[in-house]
Structures are given as C-alpha cells and as structure tokens.
Amino acid sequence: FIVPSNNDLAGAAVELVDADDREYALRGAINACRQKFDYVLIDCPPTLDLLTINALVATQGVLVPLQCEFLALEGISDLVQLINRVEGAFNPGLEIQGIVLTMFDIRNNLSGMVANDVREFFGDKVYKTVIPRNVRVSEAPSHGRPVLIYDMKCAGSKAYLHLADEVLKREHQQVVV
C-alpha cells in the first residue's frame, strides 16, 4: 500500500508551526493504522525541516540513502546531528538502521573514496549492497514509474532488490539476537 505525497504537503509544515505537539503529528497518524502493516517507510526530502523531524519522531530506525559524492558527506553529518537531537528530545531509541550508498559510479575515483570514508566512519551500519549510477533509475521517475516496474532487469533494479533482501536479513538477525 503506497500513500503518495502531493502539493498539499508543502503547506503542512506551515500549518504545523503553531500546532500543539507538532513534532508528534505524523506519529499519531501512523500509530492509528500501524497494526495493519508489517513496514511503514517514510520517504523524506533532503531537507531537515519540521516534516523530517515528524518522520524521525514517528519511526524506529532510519535508512539513509547517501550519494557517493563529496557534498553528501557534509549532509550526512547534519542528518546524524538531527537524529541525535530527535532521539534525545522526542524519540528515545531512534537509530540509524543502515546507510545505503547510491549513485555509485565505478568509473569515478571519488565514488570509491566516498564509499571508503563512509564505511570507515559508520562501519557495519553501511549496507554491502551499493546502488549504481544507472540511466534507467534516472529515467523511471520521468515516466511516472518505480524503476522496478520501468525496467526490472537493469542494474539499478537488481541492486534495489538485493538491498531489500539485505535489509530484511539484517532485521531478522537483530530480532533473533
């Protein structure tokens, strides 16, 4: 089941500014129907605003997609600080579940350097599966389709399927331990 966003979401942050318990709005909405779902994934824009804070308050873990580019390293530092603040103030137990390296270009030395730096700093939080830079992944949104429907056989689709498998296996290991 997918609940897509629309243009009305842009006004939500403005409306939340004056709301009581504004940081908990999304948590309340999700808790009302959480028992119907095995997983709830919240796809956030790359902004650290009130909507992102709501998503962090509503969740148990964060899966961070990280582009293999230099500026992404600065962005993840800000995100980690925000996650730590939200954990301390609103959501004890919130943690980074994993980091997935995206837009990895094997022809570009910078991709390898960024991947190595991230793996060195975050250790086993970084998934082994890497999402490659792939034209079909870039094209899919312009056709209004997820890449798995747009071209299931492309390298990007295969990588996302491997990632899903790795995420589920890692979660199962955490539950068993």
HELIX and SHEET records of a PDB file:
HELIX    1   1 LEU A    9  LEU A   16  1                                   8    
HELIX    2   2 ARG A   22  TYR A   24  5                                   3    
HELIX    3   3 ALA A   25  ASN A   31  1                                   7    
HELIX    4   4 ARG A   34  LYS A   36  5                                   3    
HELIX    5   5 LEU A   50  ALA A   58  1                                   9    
HELIX    6   6 PHE A   70  ALA A   89  1                                  20    
HELIX    7   7 ASN A  109  PHE A  122  1                                  14    
HELIX    8   8 GLY A  123  LYS A  125  5                                   3    
HELIX    9   9 VAL A  135  GLU A  139  1                                   5    
HELIX   10  10 ALA A  140  HIS A  143  5                                   4    
HELIX   11  11 VAL A  147  TYR A  150  1                                   4    
HELIX   12  12 ALA A  155  VAL A  176  1                                  22    
SHEET    1   A 3 GLY A  61  GLN A  67  0                                        
SHEET    2   A 3 GLU A  95  PHE A 104  1                                        
SHEET    3   A 3 VAL A 126  PRO A 132  1                                        
END                                                                             
